[in-house]
Amino acid sequence: MTAPTHPLAVDVRALLQRPLSELRGFTDPDGRPLSPRQVRIALVAELASGHELLPIGSAHQFNFIKK
């Protein structure tokens, strides 16, 4: 028997309110580390694309819009 999976997501607006010092440990899709400023730029771009939520891990058919 396998346990049901629940997709996890982060709130982009909430992350943008955090200080730069807390935006460490993020990587780009190729696995290269990002600086806190690069993370902030990427988050702003995601928000501009209409993505208010970002999936954590592999989420199939993820809804990027916050309800």
N, C-alpha and C positions, 0 to 999 in steps of 0.2 A: 504494500500500500504506500502511495506517495502522498506527502502532505500538500495541501493546496498552496499555491504561491500567490502572494499579494504584491503587486508592483509598488515600489517606493519612488517618491519624487521629491525634489527640492523646489521651494518657492523662489523664483528668480528675484522678485521684488524684495523679499526678506533678505536674500544674500546681498543685494545691492545696498541695503541699509547697514550692513556690517562694516566695521573699519577695515582698511586695507590689510592691516596686520593679521586679520583672521581669514583672509582669502589665500591661504597657502595650502600646498598639497594637491593642487589641481594639475591635470595633464591634458595635453591636446589629444586628438584621436590617434595619433601615432605614438603616444606614450611619453612625449617630451614634456618636462616640467614647464609650467607657466608661472610667470611672475604675478604678484597680486594685481598689478596694473593691467596685465594681459587678461587676467581672469575678469576683472571689471569690464574691460572692453568687450570681451566675449559675451558676458551676461547682458550688457546693454544691447548688443546685436541680436541676441536671442529674444529679448523683450520686444525689440523693433520688428522681429519676424512674427510676433504674436504668440510666442511661447512663454506662458506665465509659469509653467511647471516644466522641469526637466527630469527625465527618468534616471534612476540610479540602477545600474546593472542592465540586464537585457530584458526589456519590456516590449512585448509584441503588441502592436495596435495600440500604442499609447496615445492618450488624449492630452495635448499640450495646454489646453485651455482650462483655467481654474473655474470650478462651479461653485 
